[in-house]
Structures are given as structure tokens and as C-alpha cells.
């Protein structure tokens, strides 16, 4: 078969080179670890396709090995240090799992700054990254800073139709700003990574959680909760910022042509594509939940009450950033302007 295909000397040389390339050992084998399971949106819609593109565009010189659910050991809160210190080469995780490490990036997690489209907010992040966010990532090589579509509120037993209904409820918060938001609503926030949530719900440690549908369904949260709550017209209660990053030394060790392969599959080159993937899956998760539970949309009046209380969170964050010598109000303005630009 090989001889029939290579009918000329030139073609034969090309075929032989391709055959050798296809079977050559990769020059670089990188370990990619993340916090969710092998069937999560993060792995199936983002990390697996990304790894395949890197391998193909590097002609097999780079190989990516993916380890989901922190299967190499450690906790989700430790993944940032794993990347920084070189225990893994690449990693994907929520910034909120290491509170205080990425204060600037929290601007996109603030309630009612993100408007409900991961694609739009992802593109907005790229617009403001260099000026407003890049100092958060001096210790690692960020490949993409992005968000998911946004959080609904899931509850085990209580139907939520107003802000008053949340008073005293113990609710899982995904991040530091999520804690502040729940406090402003009169709830009792409980911080935890999402892999810990199913057990916390089943044991009654929490009465509900802020989480998107696309994450809730793989963790079978629909089996543990009766209600999901959104704002009017499907408005979500903030979002979570994620980091896909590489160890700086591993990146710098690559030759320029392989750095270009990584760069061409980073940042603005992939932000919309990844956001579209998250946005497309979220309605499917909502549909699955609606078959076993009730999806509630708050009235416009009640949504405004939630948003009004959330202004306290934004003011608190701005004041904290100002204490660090960062113009927090300017960051909020820039984030909202970038989101508005891509919403047109």
C-alpha cells in the first residue's frame, strides 16, 4: 500500500517523512490537570479539543496528557500552586478556589456586571486583560481567562420567589465575591469547591447552592434539589472566572515555533469559541432539570431588589481595591463598557 501511494520519488520522500513524523516520540509531553470530571464541559468541550489541536498543529512534537478531577492528588484549592511550582505543566480551575490571589479578575464575578453570555464576557475579558488584569498572573503563563454562562440558585426544599425568602438560608458560594453577594441578601454563605457540593447537599450542610446548570447536571444536583431560581428573563446571579494556565518555565523552554502554536490557541483566539460552547450547553442542562424540578424566574420587581442589594458588593470590592492602590471604580466601568460593546 505504501509503495502504491508513493508513485514518485518526491512523493515517496514526503510519505516517508510523514510516516516517520507520525511515529516519532513527542519532544514535549505536558501534564494537564483540572478540577472537574472527565465528562464535564471543561474537559469534553474545551480541554480535549484544545489538546488535540495543539498536538496536530505541532505535528506531534507536543503531547498533552489530561488528568481530570485532581486525579494526580491534592485539592482543587491547590491547583494554582501546582501550576506555579511545576508539579503540573498545565491546569484549569476556578480563580475563586484561591481567594485573594487574583483580586483584579474578580471584577467580572461581581453581581450584575456579567450579563449572562459567556462568549460576550470572555471577549470583554480579552479587551481589558492587559491594562486591568494581567498583574494578577505574574507567577504563571495564562492561556485563557474566561467565565461560564452564570449561576442560578438551586435549593433543596424551599421555593424562592423573593429576596425575603432567602433570609438565614445556608447556601454554597463559589467565590469570595459570591460570599459577599449572599451576605448582602441575608443568607448564610458556605464556601466550597463544586466537587464537595453533592455531599454537602445530601447531608444538609447547605440548603442550596449557586451553580450553573451545565455543572449541576453532571454532579446530579437535580436529584438533590427541587427548585432552581433565575432573575427575570433568565438573568443569572454573577458568574465565575476560570484560569487555564501553563507553568512559565515550561512555556519558556519551548522553541519559538511551538510557542506560536500555544499562542495561536490562547486568549482572544479562542475566547469566543469557548464561551459559545458554555452558552450552548447551559439550556440543555436547564431542560434536564425542568423534567424533575421547577425552574423559577423572579419577577422584574424582585430581580431589581436582588440587584439593588448587590450594589453593596460592588461598593465593598471597589473600596478594597482602592486600599490596594487600584482604581476599582475604573475597573468596573471598563468591564461593563467592554461587555456592552460585545453585546451590540
Number of C-alpha atoms within 10 A of each C-alpha: 5 10 9 8 10 15 10 11 9 10 12 16 12 13 16 14 11 13 12 11 14 13 9 12 13 17 12 15 15 18 18 22 26 24 25 24 18 15 11 19 19 23 21 13 16 17 22 17 12 19 20 15 15 21 18 14 17 19 16 20 18 21 20 21 14 18 19 20 17 18 14 13 10 11 14 22 18 15 26 27 15 18 25 22 15 17 14 21 23 30 27 27 22 25 25 27 22 17 14 12 13 17 19 20 26 21 27 26 22 24 25 20 21 29 22 20 22 27 26 25 31 31 25 27 28 19 17 16 18 10 10 20 19 14 14 16 15 10 15 20 19 21 22 23 24 27 27 29 29 29 25 27 22 32 25 20 12 15 17 19 17 15 16 13 14 18 14 15 18 20 25 29 24 24 26 20 25 26 19 22 26 27 19 17 23 17 21 21 26 20 19 18 18 22 16 11 21 17 12 18 20 15 10 12 14 21 22 29 29 27 26 24 27 25 21 23 18 15 19 12 23 25 15 18 22 20 23 28 23 22 22 16 11 15 20 25 30 27 33 26 24 18 20 23 23 27 23 19 14 16 17 11 11 15 9 11 10 19 14 14 17 20 13 15 18 18 21 19 14 18 25 20 17 22 22 17 18 24 20 14 16 20 13 14 18 21 13 14 23 16 10 13 18 17 20 20 19 21 15 12 11 17 21 14 15 22 17 14 18 23 16 17 22 23 13 15 22 20 16 15 17 13 11 11 9 15 15 23 17 12 21 20 12 19 23 19 15 20 23 16 12 14 13 6
